[in-house]
Amino acid sequence: MLACALAVGGLDVEVLEQRETPTLRSRAIGIHPPSLAALAGIGIADALLERAVRIRAGEVRCDGRRLGALSFERAAPAYPFVVALPQYETEALLRKRFEQLRPGRYHSGVTVTGLHDRGDAVELATTAGPVEARYVVGADGPRSRVRERAGISWRQLGSRETYLMGDFADPAPGGTSAVLYFERGGVVESFPLPDGRRRWVAMSDYLVSDADSVDLAALIRHRTGVRVGESLGVASAFAVQQRLAERMHAGRVVLVGDAAHQISPIGGQGMNLGWLDAVALRPALQRALLEQGAAASALGDYDRNRRRAARRAALQAGFNMAMGRPAHGVRLGARNALVRGLTLPPANELVARAFTMRWL
């Protein structure tokens, strides 16, 4: 995303990608209105919308009853929906667009092994040989080597949660609603995908690394009473840990996305927050390159603003995870009452804006 945005802005940019071949795991799927606007800015929103499912509403259920519903129709006038598309399809559109903008500048199978900021440029040691650039952006995830080599520290926020995730055939294909099951044993989430698929995510008591699709289907049925369709991929277990970098730039090294902040992926926040970093970083880098004396100020503003956004996203994600934890008795009743209140006017419009990341 950042490389395309910089190329559209007329900057010379190259991408070093460690993977030899793209992963075909669907991973993140939710794309929010601010990200759709950014994708439109680099010229791929229309192609993405042709493939994606448009989620216009969501509902919350417990014990077989609907607690409330939210509409996204008024949350973002230009894009009154959240769209769902497997991450590998989105990545393919981004790679194709970057190749159109800067042919031959995407290098796969390249690992960064060292970094030296000389003050006037950055020298990278890589498995493909040395690379020199005026600025280096680390977009290399929570185990970022760029962040480590730049000497930027990394701290944990809040507690850890574990989940099971998998894709199944949708017994009623064509639906455009997300469903959150705030059940006694823990949250279960369900989102439509293209080609008659549906993504299911369930909170688990611990990291069940050896679980399969049968186990996930049984867990979903036990908690919600819903029988999912045929499994359409391998189920996966994952742990959610929220972390924030001490800063998002050091000299001529800048961080974006999970290299700078690891936020719960529930609701698509992690991927979208990284894209919004890219949107904010483009003008900061353009100014730093064109006005050398303004570099520290431009990148400093980027750092402060995006870390502030990441803290807000972490708080929102922490609230979402807390709401999804197992609940019984008085706590269950209080949580359900809160959910009902949040899905009624005037709170429902604020919740819809938060869910669609309008304030990040």
N, C-alpha and C positions, 0 to 999 in steps of 0.2 A: 504493500500500500504506500509506504513512504517513498520507495524508489519511483513508483509511478507518479506520485504527487510532485516530487522534485524534478522529474523529467518533463512533466507537463509545464512546470515553471521555468524550464530552460536550463536547468543545471546538469552538469556532467556527473553521472552517478553509476556505480557498479554494485552488484549484489554478489556476496560470497555466501553460498548455501552449503552447509555441511552435508546434508543428505545427498546421496548419489541419485536416488529416485524418489518421487513424491510418495508419501504415505497414502493409502486408500482407506484409512479409518475415517469415519464421518466426523468424529470429535465435535468441535463447536458448530452449532447450527443456527443460532439466533442472530439476526442482523437488524439493528435498531434504526429508527429514522435518521438520527444524525450521521450514522455510518452510510446510509443510503445516499444522503446528500453528498458525502465525501466520494462515494463510488461514482456518482453522477459527474463530479468534478474531474475525474480521471477518465471518464468515458465508458464505463462498463455497467452502469446501473441497469440500463435497458436489457442487456443480455442476461444479467443476473435475475431480473424480475421475470423474464420469460420462463426460467427454470424453477424458481422458488415458489413455495407456498406462502400465501399472504394470511397471516394470523391477525384477524381483526378484533378478537375478543378472547377473554379468558374467564374461567369460572373456578370457584373453590368449593370442594365437597368434603364431607365428613360423615361417616356412618351411613352412606347411601343417600344423604340429603345434600342439596345445594345450599351453601352458606351465603354465597353472593357471586356477582359477576362484574367484570370490568370490560368496557369498550375502549379501543384505542382510536376510534374514529375522530375524536376531537383533540387527541394528544399532540398530533403533529400534522398540520393541514396539508403539507406537501406529500407526505407519506403516511396516511392514516392507518398504519398497520406495522407489525413486526413481520419480517419474512424469515423463513426457515429453508436452509440449503446446506447439505453436508459440506464440511470445511474443504474437503479435497476438490470439490467443484468450484468453490470460491477461489481457492488458491490457483487452480488451472486458469481461470479467467484473468487473475492478476498477472500470472506469468506470461500469458499470451499478450496482454496489453503492454507489459514492460518490454517484451521482445519487439513489439511494433514501435515503441517509442525510442528504445536504445538497443538495436540489434546486436547480439553477441556479447552483451554486458551482464548477462546472468550466468554465473559460474557455479555449477553444482559439484559436489564432492570435494569441497575446499574447506579445510579446518584452520581456523586462526590459532596459532600456537604461541604467539608473543606480540607485544605491543609496546611501542616507545613513542611518547609525545615529546617531540623536539622543541615545541614552542611555536614553530612556524609551519609544521606539518606533523603528521602521524605516520610512523613506520610500522607496518604489520609484518610479522613473520607468519607464513602460511604453508600448508603442505604443497601448494602450487608455486611457491617462491615468494619473494618479498613484494609488498605492495605499499605504495606511498600515496597518501591522500591529505587534503587540507583539513578534512573532518572525518571522523569515524563514528558511525552510529551502531551501537550494540542493540540488536533486535534478536538476541540469541537465547531468550527464555530464562526461566528462574535459576538455572545453573550457569548463568552467563559467564563465559570466560572473559569477555570484554570488560564487564563490570569488575571482575576479580583483578584483571591486569591493571585496571585504572585505579585500583585501591579504594573502591567505594564499598562501604559496609552495608549490611543487609539485616533487618530485624523483623521478628515475627510479631503479628498482630492477632490477638484473640486465640481461640482454641482450634483444634483440628476436628474435622468431620469426615466420615467415609461414606461412599455411595457405590451402588451397582448401576450400570447403564447398558442398554441394548436397544436394537431396532427390531421391530416386528411388523408383520403385515397388519394393516389397519382393517379391522372387520367392517368398518363403515367408511371406506375411502371417500375423499372429497371434502372432509371436514376442515374447517378453518379456525377451530378454537383450541386453545391450550387448556388443560385441566390440571389443577393442583389438588391432590387428595391430602388434606391435613388430617391424617388418621392417627389413632391412638398409638400405634407402634412406630410412627415416623412418617415423614412426607413421601409421597410418590408423585412424580410429575410426568405429564404426557403431552407431547407436541407433534403436530402433523408434519410430515415430510413429503417431498415429491414421490411420484411413482407408487402411491398407495402404501406408503410406509408410515410408521409412527415411532417416535423416540420415547422410551420409558427410562426414567431415572428414579431410583429408590434409595433413601437413606438406609445405611446398614449399621449394625451394632459395632462392627469392626471391619478392617480391610479384608474382605473375603477374596483373596487373590486367586483361589482355585475354583470360584463359582462359574457356572456356565449359564446359557440361556434358559435351560429348564429350571435352574434354581431361581433365576430372576422372575420368570413367569409364575412360579409357585409363590414367591414373596408378594408379587403384585396381587395375585388372586386372594391370598390370605388377608392382606390389608384392605383391599378395596372391593373384592368380590368380582373384579373384572377378569374375564378370560381373554388374554392377548392372542393375536393371530400367530401364524408361522414365524419362527425366528428367521431373520434376514441378515445375520451376521453374528460374530462372536461377542458375547457379553464381556464387559470389562469392569474391573473394580478400580476405584481411584480415591485418593485422599485429598481433601481440600485444606490447604494451609494458606493463610494470608500473610504476606510479607511486603515490606516497603523499603526501598533503598534510601540511604541517608541523603542522597542527592541524585539528580538525574543528569548532571554533567560535571566533568572535571577537565578543565583546559579545552582541548580539541576533541574530547571524547564525550558522546552524548548517549543516553539510554532511552529506549522506547519499549512499551509493552511489558511483557512478563519479565524482562531483564530489569525493569525499574520497579515493578509492583506486581505481586502475584495475588490476584483477587479471585474469590470463589467463582467458578464458571457457571454456577447456577443462574439461569436467566441470560446467559450470553455476555455477562459483563466483562470478562477478561479480554476476549477478542475485540469487542467494541471499544473498550477503554484504550487498548493499544492503538487502534485506528485513529481515535480522537487525539492521541499523542502525536501521531503522524501529521494530522491536520494542523495542529498547533506548532509543530516543529518546522514545517516547511517555510513559513515566513520568517521564523527566527534564524534559520540557516541561511536563507537568502540575504537577510540583512547582515548577518555575520560575514558573509563572503563579499558583499558589496561595500560594506562600511566596516573596515577592520577595527576602528576605534569603538564601534558600537557592539562588538561581538559579545563581550562580557555581560552587558546590559540585556541584550536580546536573549541570550541563552539563560541568563539568570531569571528573567521573567518566565521563560518557558518552564524552568525547573520549579519555581514556586507555584505557578498556576497548575501544573500537571500533578505535582505531589499533593496539592490541596484537593484536586479532583479525585485522586487515588484514595485519599483518606475518606472522602465522602462515599466513594464506591465501596470501600471496605466496611464502613459503618452500615450502609444499606445491605450489603451481602451478609454481614454479621446478624442483622435483624432478620433477614430472610431465613438464614440457617437456624436461628433460635426459634422462629415460628414453626419450623418443620421438625423440631425434635419431638420425641415421644411425649405424650401428655395424657393424663388421667385425672379423674375427679375434678376438683376445683380448678386446677390449671387448664384442663381441657375446656371447661365451660367458659373460663375467662378468655382463652385464646379464640374460641369460636365467636364469642360476643365481639371481640376486637375485630375479627375478620369481617363480620357483618357490618360493623360500623365503618370500616375502611372502604367497603364497596358501595356505600350509600353517599349521596351528595351531603356536604360539599367535598368530603374527603376523597371520593372516588376519582375526581379529576386530578388531584395532586398525586395519588397513587399511580394513576395511568401515566402521568408525566415522569414519575420516578422510574417506573418499570421500563419505559421507552428511552430512558437515559437522557432526557431533555436537559437535566441540570448538571451534566458532566461534560 
